[in-house]
């Protein structure tokens, strides 16, 4: 199937998205109800519905509640909750996280597995494929047997069992990786198009769909803003206190990358002028104060005993003075920095995640005090500070969100029922939608 | 003329914007060239062109360069450079600035006039109307006489002379005011729609077109990012050092408002913990260090003599040690703050404006040094620090940019040739496009 990219083909995709959006919003609808809502001509609508049903994105069922005795009962159209519309994968430094949603934008499953930091990309992608194959559909209540004849094949070699995720309607994969990602370089004529990340190439070969990429901490920010602590927040600041300190900004509902893919580097904001040397080359960066290692080092230097966050949490629970005083100071530095960013950016929600947050109120309360002391008084009661809720799959869920946000007009038509037998040609699909402008 | 707002009417406006965009990009085009570029059907294209010509947005002229001897010469379509598509007005505290552009997105004129801080809104709007009427079209080279029969009337009572700006194709007015503006409140169902600003009501009554509103310093940021020091910058941080200290963020080419219209409040970021009390209620805010008054006060406290910025500039030019040392310290505080924001937001350009920048390198160089010292090394050579170039009309130009950015699908069809005789009914047009969703 060809994918012309002129205005008319975009128009058609817009119409498809309109129909899918209406089914997402209203649930099952008859053809005539759909017609009323979408404003398309009968011919156009029927044409689009036929294609969506053929692709497995939409299911037509005979309504039980139609008016009796007035001709044949009306057909009702529903999103196919069994179609995996998007997959997110977080290739973290020492572990892999995957998640999938269906066309109704419900999370249908997630899985994680740790691995060594030096695992090669090819093996990480193998692992990702295996984890995706292990995802089973939960909570849809749909009769899978009813769809078995619909021609939707399973992509994953291990995903053929009953209840396994069906990838026939897979749209795209959203991927998080460690380090700066400049998603826009390829759009800028002045800059040579960024080479695709190896994981983009490998995943595209494996799944035959577009692979969108971003920094995994930024994706966690997007994930938390959609399904997590800041659900429905349009302007969200996410800070992660882990082995590194970083974060991301969601601005007007969209992930903010910055001019060179270098936004959200909260860990490298100077909080102690002339302080400790940081890995970035600077001095007194927040990461030298608030990373797991920095906090544990400072705790031991003050006479405390803890080799990991769990032991630190125990010390806090035992009301250890040294631990509480230390976290009070760390929290104050964090809160002061957050206040400055609030004044500049104006988020409605600040989400703090990462392992260090497991120390609870001993850290969160001093953060909140310093934030409230230094933010503009007029904003003081408007910004809400919350703990992250998505845990380690935040990045994978953010990958899905990236697909939903960045490619609303991506075709609903995937590679077809049997990719294994007919692998996609190299230029059938772009690695990312953006790079397609510079073939 | 009715303005239905369903998907199909949006589609039509999208087609109009497509045609206007092509003429903006390619210059004069024949109908068949337009047809090739836009992908619309002949019928749809001709229909849209007829309406655009009737509205005065597009001019049809007989091409001199058409192939001879092959039927009648082809008609060429051009944007009407004589149509004032958008007006920007900056209602600053003690002065008024206006600017206008034509459909080709060329600035056709600007004007300023100071006034007392307590001038009532009605009189400010009178003054705005007078200033707009005084704008004359420059540099278009178009024969005005050729258009005199086209039915495009002049709106402004004082703008009837030859060469005066014609407002027949006026789309909207973008307005900057002092203080926080939350442009999105009216979109949020949880929040009562913000009452329109008095200036919105008055201008709409006067001109009969939508009036978009934002904070005037943020609009200056947008103006500088389009026509000024950061022209074509997609991610721009603008800082204004004036009687107050404020600024704005342009994110991905769009103005960033923040969740409650409170973004860009750089003046209230704490730069000296426990420092001087600020008007906002905080302590040690940047404004207590880097506003005109703060700098002059500190200069006099250190034994210097200057009652305004001009005298301070003279002291700097005379290499006055006290002045140079003071600005060195002020610049360092500014640069440190800018570095923190760079790490968080990742702009490609930082623009510094406001009267205090007239002190030149004595202030800019210490800002740059502190910025480079504290920004992440990886970003150090990517972010560019520049002085603002638009001067006092930056806000008015930003108002125009607001119109172009926020209402790309606004109808090209204005009130008609003679608004004075047929004033628009109250609900014919929304005060802003956004509020129209909550009538």
Interface residues (C-beta under 8 A of the other chain):
Chain A: X6 X7 X8 X11 X18 X38 X39 X180 X184 X233 X234 X235 X249 X251 X252 X254 X256 X257 X258 X259 X260 X261 X262 X263 X264 X265 X266 X268 X269 X270 X273 X280 X281 X282 X336 X337 X339 X340 X341 X343 X344 X345 X346 X347 X348 X349 X374 X376 X377 X378 X379 X382 X383
Chain B: X6 X7 X8 X11 X18 X38 X39 X40 X180 X184 X233 X234 X235 X249 X251 X252 X254 X256 X257 X258 X259 X260 X261 X262 X263 X264 X265 X266 X268 X269 X270 X273 X280 X281 X282 X336 X337 X339 X340 X341 X343 X344 X345 X346 X347 X348 X349 X374 X376 X377 X378 X379 X382 X383
